[in-house]
């Protein structure tokens, strides 16, 4: 093929230090096609919110935990105080 001696990258003619893919080189043309396919696939994935652009799944509902905790059970019975008298003692 006559175009095999063409460079893969060519310098931009706009006076900048940028390069672009040379479509006259088979590798340059392949890079152009792969770049367009990649960009198109990413645009479709973004539009459909799929792949890496998918939203995170909603967490399942669970009841809230208590803000307090019960004391652990004692190994010995807790001594309860004697009940207070409700009426004054008779003389």
C-alpha positions in Angstrom: 0.0 0.0 0.0 1.3 3.5 -0.9 0.2 5.0 2.4 2.3 2.8 4.6 5.1 5.3 4.7 2.8 8.1 6.0 3.3 9.0 9.6 0.6 8.0 12.1 0.5 11.5 13.6 0.7 14.8 11.7 1.5 18.2 13.0 -1.4 20.6 13.0 -1.3 23.3 10.4 -2.8 26.0 12.7 0.5 27.0 14.1 0.2 25.1 17.3 2.2 22.3 18.7 -0.6 19.8 18.4 -0.8 16.6 16.5 -3.7 14.8 14.9 -4.3 11.2 13.6 -3.3 10.9 10.0 -6.2 9.1 8.2 -3.9 8.2 5.3 -2.0 5.8 7.5 -3.9 2.5 8.3 -3.0 2.8 12.0 -4.1 6.4 12.1 -7.4 5.5 10.4 -7.8 2.7 12.9 -7.2 5.0 15.8 -9.8 7.5 14.5 -12.4 4.7 14.2 -11.7 3.3 17.6 -11.8 6.8 19.2 -15.2 7.5 17.5 -16.6 4.1 18.6 -15.4 4.6 22.2 -16.9 8.1 22.4 -20.2 7.0 20.9 -20.4 4.0 23.3 -19.7 6.3 26.3 -22.4 8.8 25.1 -24.9 6.0 24.8 -24.0 4.7 28.3 -24.4 8.2 29.8 -27.7 8.8 28.0 -29.1 5.4 29.3 -27.5 5.8 32.7 -26.0 2.3 32.4 -22.6 0.8 33.1 -20.3 3.0 35.2 -22.9 5.8 34.9 -25.7 3.8 36.6 -27.1 5.2 39.8 -26.4 3.3 43.0 -29.2 1.0 44.1 -31.5 2.4 46.7 -30.8 0.9 50.1 -33.5 -1.3 51.6 -35.4 0.1 54.5 -34.5 -1.1 58.0 -36.0 0.1 61.3 -33.8 2.7 63.1 -31.7 1.4 65.9 -32.5 2.5 69.5 -30.6 5.5 70.7 -30.1 3.8 74.0 -29.1 0.4 75.1 -30.4 -1.7 78.0 -27.9 -2.5 80.8 -26.6 -6.1 80.6 -28.4 -8.6 82.9 -26.7 -9.0 86.3 -25.4 -12.4 87.4 -27.0 -11.9 90.9 -30.4 -10.6 91.6 -30.6 -6.8 92.2 -31.7 -5.9 95.7 -34.8 -3.8 95.5 -35.4 -1.1 98.1 -38.2 -1.5 100.6 -41.4 0.2 99.6 -42.1 3.5 101.1 -45.1 3.7 103.5 -48.1 5.5 101.9 -49.8 6.3 105.2 -48.3 7.6 108.5 -47.8 4.9 111.1 -50.4 4.6 113.8 -49.3 5.4 117.4 
